[in-house]
């Protein structure tokens, strides 16, 4: 591509791309997937969960080697894991937006090149 696209659309895409690139780095503690809380029974006949309120259980669900993984998370880890999953989601979305900005800038450059040739 010889020339950068011009105009308000190109400026907007370049600004979004630049802002996201400055904002996001690649931290080593990001997590993929989702963290969920469910209610389960422990299986002990004498436990309160046999007839009443169940025990909360946290699970992290993510993909690895094209397979879905579901891992139990200790309840004391849940706040930190939730923070890391949300940070991972924000990072993934930022990367997707930067890639979209690149594609939109490419399309604008091609459109503007056609107009200059006419």
RALIN-V794854 format. One record per residue. N is the residue number from 0. RES is the residue in three letters. PHI is phi in degrees with one decimal (* if undefined). PSI is psi as a letter, one per 40 degrees, with the letter a starting at -180 (NA if undefined). OMEGA is omega in degrees with one decimal (NA if undefined). Layout:
n->N res->RES phi->PHI psi->PSI omega->OMEGA
n->N res->RES phi->PHI psi->PSI omega->OMEGA
This chain:
n->0 res->UNK phi->* psi->h omega->-174.2
n->1 res->UNK phi->-82.4 psi->d omega->-170.5
n->2 res->UNK phi->-132.8 psi->h omega->178.2
n->3 res->UNK phi->-70.6 psi->i omega->176.8
n->4 res->UNK phi->-66.2 psi->i omega->-177.5
n->5 res->UNK phi->-116.2 psi->i omega->173.1
n->6 res->UNK phi->103.2 psi->i omega->-174.6
n->7 res->UNK phi->-64.7 psi->d omega->178.7
n->8 res->UNK phi->-65.1 psi->d omega->-179.6
n->9 res->UNK phi->-63.5 psi->d omega->178.8
n->10 res->UNK phi->-62.0 psi->d omega->179.8
n->11 res->UNK phi->-62.5 psi->d omega->-180.0
n->12 res->UNK phi->-66.0 psi->d omega->178.7
n->13 res->UNK phi->-64.6 psi->d omega->179.4
n->14 res->UNK phi->-65.2 psi->d omega->178.4
n->15 res->UNK phi->-58.5 psi->d omega->-179.5
n->16 res->UNK phi->-60.2 psi->d omega->-178.7
n->17 res->UNK phi->-64.3 psi->d omega->179.4
n->18 res->UNK phi->-60.2 psi->d omega->-178.5
n->19 res->UNK phi->-68.7 psi->d omega->179.8
n->20 res->UNK phi->-66.4 psi->d omega->176.7
n->21 res->UNK phi->-71.1 psi->d omega->-174.3
n->22 res->UNK phi->-73.0 psi->d omega->-173.0
n->23 res->UNK phi->-107.4 psi->h omega->172.3
n->24 res->UNK phi->-114.7 psi->a omega->179.7
n->25 res->UNK phi->-107.3 psi->g omega->178.0
n->26 res->UNK phi->-68.8 psi->i omega->-177.6
n->27 res->UNK phi->-90.5 psi->e omega->-176.8
n->28 res->UNK phi->-110.4 psi->e omega->179.4
n->29 res->UNK phi->-70.3 psi->i omega->177.6
n->30 res->UNK phi->-124.3 psi->i omega->175.1
n->31 res->UNK phi->-88.6 psi->i omega->169.4
n->32 res->UNK phi->88.6 psi->a omega->-178.0
n->33 res->UNK phi->-142.0 psi->i omega->177.2
n->34 res->UNK phi->-109.0 psi->h omega->-179.5
n->35 res->UNK phi->-129.8 psi->i omega->176.6
n->36 res->UNK phi->-111.3 psi->h omega->176.6
n->37 res->UNK phi->-129.7 psi->i omega->179.2
n->38 res->UNK phi->-112.8 psi->h omega->-175.5
n->39 res->UNK phi->-130.4 psi->i omega->172.9
n->40 res->UNK phi->-104.0 psi->i omega->-178.0
n->41 res->UNK phi->-82.9 psi->e omega->178.0
n->42 res->UNK phi->100.0 psi->e omega->177.9
n->43 res->UNK phi->-79.3 psi->h omega->-177.7
n->44 res->UNK phi->-63.1 psi->d omega->-177.6
n->45 res->UNK phi->-88.8 psi->e omega->-177.7
n->46 res->UNK phi->-77.7 psi->i omega->178.7
n->47 res->UNK phi->-61.1 psi->d omega->-177.2
n->48 res->UNK phi->-74.8 psi->e omega->-179.9
n->49 res->UNK phi->-64.2 psi->d omega->-177.7
n->50 res->UNK phi->-120.1 psi->e omega->-173.3
n->51 res->UNK phi->-130.5 psi->b omega->-175.5
n->52 res->UNK phi->-64.4 psi->h omega->-178.5
n->53 res->UNK phi->-88.4 psi->i omega->179.5
n->54 res->UNK phi->-86.8 psi->h omega->174.4
n->55 res->UNK phi->-72.8 psi->i omega->177.4
n->56 res->UNK phi->-139.3 psi->h omega->-179.8
n->57 res->UNK phi->-104.6 psi->h omega->176.9
n->58 res->UNK phi->-134.6 psi->i omega->173.5
n->59 res->UNK phi->-104.8 psi->h omega->179.5
n->60 res->UNK phi->-112.3 psi->h omega->-178.7
n->61 res->UNK phi->-155.1 psi->i omega->178.2
n->62 res->UNK phi->-101.4 psi->h omega->175.6
n->63 res->UNK phi->-146.1 psi->h omega->-176.9
n->64 res->UNK phi->51.9 psi->f omega->178.7
n->65 res->UNK phi->63.7 psi->e omega->178.4
n->66 res->UNK phi->-122.0 psi->i omega->177.2
n->67 res->UNK phi->-78.7 psi->h omega->178.1
n->68 res->UNK phi->-114.3 psi->h omega->175.3
n->69 res->UNK phi->-128.6 psi->h omega->-177.1
n->70 res->UNK phi->-120.8 psi->h omega->176.6
n->71 res->UNK phi->-72.2 psi->i omega->-178.2
n->72 res->UNK phi->-120.9 psi->h omega->175.6
n->73 res->UNK phi->-57.7 psi->i omega->-174.7
n->74 res->UNK phi->-59.3 psi->d omega->179.4
n->75 res->UNK phi->-71.9 psi->e omega->176.8
n->76 res->UNK phi->-85.5 psi->e omega->-170.8
n->77 res->UNK phi->-52.6 psi->d omega->-179.3
n->78 res->UNK phi->-61.0 psi->d omega->179.8
n->79 res->UNK phi->-68.0 psi->d omega->179.2
n->80 res->UNK phi->-63.5 psi->d omega->178.3
n->81 res->UNK phi->-60.1 psi->d omega->178.9
n->82 res->UNK phi->-60.2 psi->d omega->-177.7
n->83 res->UNK phi->-69.4 psi->d omega->177.0
n->84 res->UNK phi->-67.0 psi->d omega->179.3
n->85 res->UNK phi->-64.0 psi->d omega->177.3
n->86 res->UNK phi->-63.1 psi->d omega->177.0
n->87 res->UNK phi->-63.5 psi->d omega->178.7
n->88 res->UNK phi->-65.7 psi->d omega->178.6
n->89 res->UNK phi->-63.0 psi->d omega->179.1
n->90 res->UNK phi->-64.1 psi->d omega->179.4
n->91 res->UNK phi->-58.5 psi->d omega->179.7
n->92 res->UNK phi->-64.9 psi->d omega->179.0
n->93 res->UNK phi->-65.2 psi->d omega->178.1
n->94 res->UNK phi->-62.5 psi->d omega->178.7
n->95 res->UNK phi->-60.7 psi->d omega->179.7
n->96 res->UNK phi->-67.1 psi->d omega->177.1
n->97 res->UNK phi->-64.5 psi->d omega->178.8
n->98 res->UNK phi->-64.3 psi->d omega->176.9
n->99 res->UNK phi->-64.0 psi->d omega->177.8
n->100 res->UNK phi->-59.9 psi->d omega->177.7
n->101 res->UNK phi->-60.0 psi->d omega->-179.8
n->102 res->UNK phi->-65.9 psi->d omega->179.4
n->103 res->UNK phi->-63.9 psi->d omega->177.2
n->104 res->UNK phi->-64.9 psi->d omega->176.5
n->105 res->UNK phi->-63.5 psi->d omega->179.3
n->106 res->UNK phi->-63.4 psi->d omega->179.2
n->107 res->UNK phi->-62.0 psi->d omega->178.8
n->108 res->UNK phi->-61.2 psi->d omega->179.7
n->109 res->UNK phi->-65.9 psi->d omega->178.8
n->110 res->UNK phi->-62.6 psi->d omega->-178.8
n->111 res->UNK phi->-69.1 psi->d omega->177.3
n->112 res->UNK phi->-64.9 psi->d omega->178.3
n->113 res->UNK phi->-62.2 psi->d omega->-178.8
n->114 res->UNK phi->-64.2 psi->d omega->-179.9
n->115 res->UNK phi->-66.8 psi->d omega->-178.8
n->116 res->UNK phi->-73.2 psi->d omega->-176.1
n->117 res->UNK phi->-75.8 psi->NA omega->NA
